[in-house]
Amino acid sequence: MAASPGTAGVGGAGAMPGSGPSSFGFDSGLEIKTRSVEQTLLPLVSQITTLINHKDNTKKSDKTLQAIQRVGQAVNLAVGRFVKVGEAIANENWDLKEEITIACIEAKQAGETIAALTDVSTPRHPESGGQITIFTDKTGVIKAARLLLSSVTKVLLLADRVVIKQIITSRNKVLATMERLEKVNSFQEFVQIFSQFGNEMVEFAHLTGDRQNDLKDEKKKAKMAAARAVLEKCTMMLLTASKTCLRHPNCESAHKNKEGVFDRMKVALDKVIEIVTDCKPNGETDVAAISIFTGIKEFKMNIEALRENLYFQSKENLSATLEAILERTEDFTDSAYTSHEHRERILDLSAHARAELQQLASVWMHAQSKRTKSIAEELELSILKISHGLNELKKELHSTATQLAADLLKYHADHVVLKALKLTGVEGNLEGLAEYACKFSEQKEQLVETCRLLRHVSGTEPLEITCVHAEETFQVTGQQIISAAETLTLHPTSKIAKENLDVFCEAWESQISDMSTLLREINDVFEGKRGEKYGYLSLPKPLKNNGNLKSLKPEKSDSEEKAKIAKLGLKLGLLTSDANCEIEKWENQENEIVRYGRNMSKMAYSVYLFTRGEGPLKTSQDLIHQLEVFAEEGLKVASSAQAFSKQLKDDDKLMLLLEINKLIPLCHQLQTITKTPVQNQGLLKVDKCITKTRSMMAILVQLLSLCFKLLKKLQMENNRWVSVTNKDSVDGKT
């Protein structure tokens, strides 16, 4: 049959992995190249600032002079690499070629100027040979540094425009092919077009994955993750729904099922373009505007501002703000799924908040006309009371939403109704279909309403967006499952109709699993255990029956792989011991450099245990996640060491900065490796990660040792200065 090769031939191409670019076996190049060169170049430019700010009257040792020259050469080399990338971008984009070329020429000139002005090899002193260097032409190096930053920024902005254009072009190609798929009439033609569609979706997934990784705004990142998750799931749904339509062209429910998938994909594609172009359509509602927790947070900030300014805002404004918050609690009190106890408690706490605001307003008005210590204390007490009341309301709302979600997830864990729908479909039981479709619709409404309540108590904007995504997914997928079940019931012997229902049911089960993760994350935020990085939370798991999709599940290393990577970890284990020895020397164990260094050492030791098949890291994916955090801790160590360097004299400062700038590129390189796809070569990626981790730990040991020595030296100099000052003071008195 033609169906089989159709599925096998296009399933893989149609897959759109949702976990970012690491799911693919090739590299789009543009963003990754510009990002990696930028990460190398900008830390070096910061060293130029240090050189500019050096003291003119300070005598320079040979070591310092050599270090200065190395910095200049490193900047010039990095600029050279950056210019090559820029020129490659220019050659591929004729509309921007002139602008990019000019910026690249400026960057190249600036890099060469900096290299020339930092070349102190011969002659060493300008007065003897007349050479112009950084010591005699500080203005020149300042101008060159400014030109370099300006031109680099210009190239990066132009490259960003190129990336946006690539994403828009890719989206347009996908849409055009989708239009052809909608109109296709023969199965053979469908297979051919879907194969092209699959390739275009892979390209689009890769471009948007790179973009998602580069987004700094966590809210935008979460929106992008949600849109890409929709596209991934819908790609497989589109395949089976279209095949069902072709097999049963006169079936109304099959057409309804297919149209639903196309509509959702088009909305997701538009959402991606809104994110990358930063253009919001008219009338878009901001998720944060309807979140109760966000409203309470802003309200508390407003009342706490009264401590500093009694005229910060009016009583009417505060009252209106509180009423808007309490009005949103009606989502909880009006819900048929909220228990009587929770409903009564929410209503009582709402009434209590209103009463406390009235009391606060009375004291507040009194404080405006008469300022005494007793009134100030009374105002403070009123502020604390209403804050406490709102905190109690938050706890109650959180408890109501999370308890309902947990009960629902537990109740529907075995998917009884879903299984019954499948069975009635295979049996062709129309009466049974009507009964179970009604039960399933009720289950869907419960989940949709629960997601709406969770959104109010999620605590962060990315999680709010994930709740909205879950709500929409349950709403749309629920309707599609019923239409798919109806098609199977009308054609109980149809294999493709059964496969189609299975795909939609698996998407539903996947979203239930994601909701469980979402609930755990919301609880963690409420308890203060987690930060705000939830960009990939809403990404789905691979569909079970699609053998062509690349599995994203982490796989444990077999015994042979463990034997290979065990050798890589031996030196890492020794380096963690060296780092711990350096850390123990410090008297102040709460010093930021020590604290972050200790975190790095602990994580590196976990990696060492992983190479032995021991410890908390059980899979390669666990290792990658651990090393992403490890790289971030490395950047924190570098930042703390840079802050410490500001207390040092020029020679010591430069020595420390050179060590710091060995660590920073390694951190960025490790981050890039963890995100870079290595298809079917998991061991190679682990090998690279552990090798880079070892290099970072070697630098950390040197950095901890140097910082300790320089701190001791600084303390001795300060003590000597205090001692001399005290002696002079005593002599003066005598």
C-alpha positions, 0 to 999 in steps of 0.5 A, spaced: 500 500 500 502 507 498 500 509 505 506 505 508 512 508 504 508 515 505 508 514 513 516 512 513 518 517 507 515 523 510 515 522 518 522 524 519 522 530 515 516 532 518 518 532 525 519 538 528 523 537 535 521 542 540 527 542 545 531 547 540 536 546 535 540 540 539 535 536 536 538 536 529 544 534 525 546 540 522 548 548 524 544 554 521 551 557 522 549 565 522 546 566 529 551 561 532 557 564 528 556 571 530 554 569 537 560 565 538 565 571 535 561 576 539 562 572 546 570 571 544 570 579 542 567 583 547 570 580 554 577 582 550 574 589 549 573 590 556 580 589 557 582 595 552 578 599 557 582 596 563 589 598 559 586 605 557 584 607 565 592 605 567 596 610 571 601 613 566 606 614 572 606 607 574 612 603 572 611 597 567 614 591 568 616 586 562 610 581 564 605 587 564 608 590 557 607 583 554 600 582 557 598 588 554 601 586 547 597 579 548 591 583 549 592 587 543 593 581 538 588 577 541 583 583 540 585 584 533 585 576 531 578 576 534 576 582 530 579 578 524 574 572 525 568 577 526 569 580 520 570 574 516 563 572 519 560 579 517 563 578 510 560 572 509 553 574 511 554 580 506 555 576 500 549 572 502 545 578 503 545 583 497 540 588 500 545 589 506 551 588 503 554 595 503 552 597 510 555 590 513 561 591 509 562 598 511 561 596 518 566 590 517 572 595 514 571 600 520 571 594 525 578 591 521 581 598 522 579 599 529 582 592 531 589 593 527 589 600 530 589 597 537 594 592 535 599 597 533 598 601 539 599 595 544 605 593 540 610 595 546 615 590 543 620 595 540 622 600 542 620 599 549 620 607 550 617 612 546 622 617 548 628 613 545 625 611 539 619 615 538 614 609 537 607 611 538 603 606 543 598 606 548 602 610 553 603 616 548 596 616 544 591 614 549 586 618 545 587 614 539 586 607 543 579 610 546 577 612 539 579 605 536 575 602 542 569 606 541 569 605 533 570 597 534 564 597 539 560 601 534 562 597 528 561 590 532 554 592 534 552 595 527 554 588 524 550 584 530 544 588 528 544 587 521 545 580 522 539 580 526 535 583 521 538 577 516 536 572 521 529 575 522 528 575 514 530 568 514 525 566 519 519 570 515 522 567 509 522 560 512 515 561 515 512 563 508 515 557 504 511 553 510 505 556 509 505 556 501 506 548 502 501 548 507 496 551 502 498 546 497 497 540 502 490 543 504 487 542 496 491 535 495 486 530 492 491 524 491 495 520 496 501 520 491 501 527 490 500 528 498 506 524 500 510 528 495 508 535 497 508 532 505 516 530 504 517 537 502 513 540 507 517 536 512 524 539 510 521 546 510 519 545 517 525 542 519 529 548 517 523 553 520 524 549 527 532 550 526 531 557 525 526 558 531 530 554 535 536 558 535 532 564 536 529 562 542 536 560 545 538 567 543 532 571 546 533 574 553 526 576 555 524 570 558 517 571 557 518 571 549 522 565 550 516 562 553 511 564 548 516 561 542 517 555 546 509 554 546 508 556 539 514 551 537 511 546 541 504 546 537 508 546 531 511 540 533 505 536 535 501 538 529 506 536 524 504 529 526 497 530 527 497 533 520 500 527 517 495 522 519 489 527 519 490 529 512 491 521 510 484 520 514 481 525 509 484 522 503 482 515 505 475 517 507 473 524 503 466 524 504 467 524 512 465 530 515 468 529 522 475 527 518 475 534 514 473 538 521 479 534 524 484 536 519 481 543 518 482 544 526 490 542 525 491 547 519 488 552 523 492 551 529 498 551 525 497 557 522 496 561 528 502 558 531 506 560 525 503 567 526 505 567 533 512 566 531 513 572 527 510 576 532 515 574 537 521 575 532 519 582 529 516 584 536 510 586 533 503 585 537 497 585 533 491 590 535 487 587 541 492 582 544 491 581 551 497 581 556 497 575 560 500 579 566 494 583 566 489 578 568 494 574 573 491 575 581 498 574 584 501 579 579 496 584 581 497 582 589 504 584 588 503 590 585 498 592 590 503 591 596 508 595 592 503 601 592 501 600 599 508 599 602 510 606 598 506 610 603 512 609 608 516 614 604 511 618 601 504 619 604 501 622 597 504 617 592 497 615 590 490 616 592 485 612 596 480 611 590 486 608 586 488 603 591 481 601 592 480 600 585 486 596 584 484 592 590 477 591 587 480 589 580 484 583 584 478 581 588 474 581 582 479 576 579 478 571 585 471 570 582 474 565 577 475 561 583 469 562 587 464 561 581 468 555 579 463 548 580 470 545 581 472 549 587 470 546 594 465 549 599 471 550 604 476 553 599 470 558 597 468 560 604 475 561 606 477 565 599 470 570 600 472 571 608 479 573 606 477 578 600 472 581 605 477 582 610 482 585 605 477 590 604 476 592 611 483 592 612 484 597 606 478 601 609 482 601 616 489 603 612 485 609 609 483 612 615 490 612 618 493 614 612 488 620 611 490 622 619 497 621 618 497 626 612 494 632 616 498 630 623 505 627 623 507 624 630 510 617 632 504 614 634 501 615 627 507 613 623 507 606 628 499 605 627 500 606 619 506 601 619 501 596 623 496 597 618 500 596 612 503 590 615 496 587 617 493 588 609 500 585 607 499 579 611 491 578 609 493 578 602 499 573 603 493 569 606 489 570 600 495 568 596 496 561 600 488 560 599 488 561 592 494 557 591 492 551 595 485 551 591 488 551 584 494 546 586 490 541 590 484 541 584 490 540 579 493 534 583 486 531 584 485 531 577 491 529 574 491 523 579 484 521 577 485 521 570 492 518 570 489 511 567 486 515 561 479 511 562 475 515 558 480 516 552 481 508 552 473 507 552 473 512 546 478 508 542 474 502 544 467 504 542 471 507 535 473 500 533 467 497 535 463 502 531 458 503 537 455 510 536 451 510 542 457 509 546 461 514 542 456 519 544 456 517 552 464 517 552 464 523 548 460 527 553 464 524 559 471 526 555 468 533 554 467 534 561 474 532 563 476 537 558 472 543 561 475 541 568 482 541 565 481 548 561 478 551 568 484 548 572 489 551 567 486 558 568 486 557 575 493 555 575 495 561 571 493 566 576 497 563 581 503 561 577 508 566 580 512 568 574 510 570 567 513 564 563 509 560 567 503 564 566 504 563 558 505 556 559 498 555 563 495 559 557 498 554 552 496 548 556 489 551 557 489 552 549 492 545 548 486 541 552 481 546 549 483 544 541 486 537 542 479 535 546 475 537 540 479 534 535 479 527 539 472 527 539 472 528 531 477 523 530 473 518 534 467 519 530 471 518 524 473 511 527 466 509 529 463 511 522 469 507 519 471 502 524 475 497 520 480 503 517 487 503 520 488 510 518 482 512 522 485 508 528 492 511 527 489 518 527 485 517 533 492 514 537 496 520 535 491 525 538 490 521 544 498 521 545 498 528 544 493 529 550 497 524 554 503 528 553 499 534 555 497 531 561 504 529 563 506 536 561 501 539 566 504 535 572 511 538 570 507 545 570 504 544 577 511 542 580 514 548 577 508 552 580 509 549 587 517 550 587 516 558 585 511 558 591 516 555 596 521 559 593 525 553 590 526 556 583 528 562 579 524 564 573 527 560 567 522 556 564 523 557 557 522 549 555 517 547 560 511 547 555 515 543 550 512 536 549 515 529 549 516 525 542 509 521 540 510 514 541 508 511 535 512 515 530 518 511 529 521 516 524 521 522 530 528 522 533 527 520 540 528 526 545 529 522 551 535 521 555 538 514 554 543 511 559 550 509 557 552 502 556 557 499 559 562 500 554 561 507 553 561 508 561 568 505 560 570 510 555 568 516 559 571 513 566 578 515 563 576 522 562 573 523 569 580 521 573 583 528 572 577 532 573 576 528 580 583 530 582 582 538 580 576 538 584 580 536 590 585 541 588 580 546 588 577 544 595 584 545 597 584 552 595 577 554 597 579 552 604 585 557 605 580 562 605 578 565 612 571 568 609 568 562 606 562 567 604 566 571 599 562 570 592 569 568 589 569 562 594 562 561 594 561 560 586 567 556 586 565 551 591 559 550 587 563 549 581 567 544 585 561 540 587 558 540 580 565 538 577 565 532 582 558 530 580 561 530 573 566 525 576 562 521 579 558 520 573 564 518 569 564 512 574 557 510 573 555 513 580 552 519 583 546 523 582 547 524 574 544 518 571 543 520 564 547 524 559 541 529 559 542 530 566 550 531 565 548 536 560 543 540 564 548 540 570 554 543 565 549 548 563 548 551 570 556 549 571 558 554 565 553 559 569 557 559 575 563 560 572 561 566 569 559 568 576 566 567 578 569 571 573 564 577 574 566 576 582 573 576 580 572 582 576 569 586 581 575 584 586 580 586 581 578 594 581 581 594 588 588 592 585 594 596 582 595 596 575 600 590 574 596 586 579 589 587 576 592 586 569 595 579 571 588 577 574 584 580 568 588 575 564 586 569 568 579 571 568 579 572 560 581 565 560 575 562 564 570 567 560 571 564 553 571 557 556 564 558 559 561 560 553 564 555 549 561 550 554 554 553 553 555 552 546 557 545 546 551 543 551 546 546 546 550 544 539 546 538 536 551 532 535 546 527 531 547 519 533 554 521 537 552 522 544 559 520 547 562 525 543 558 530 546 559 528 553 567 527 551 567 534 549 563 537 555 567 533 560 574 535 556 571 543 557 569 542 564 576 539 566 579 546 562 575 550 566 576 547 573 584 547 571 583 555 570 578 555 576 584 552 581 589 558 578 584 563 579 582 561 586 590 561 588 591 568 585 585 571 588 587 569 595 594 571 594 592 578 591 587 579 597 593 577 602 597 582 599 592 587 599 590 586 606 598 587 608 598 593 604 592 596 607 595 594 614 602 597 613 598 603 611 594 603 617 600 602 621 604 608 618 598 612 619 597 611 626 605 612 628 605 618 624 599 620 628 602 618 635 609 622 633 605 628 631 602 628 638 609 627 641 
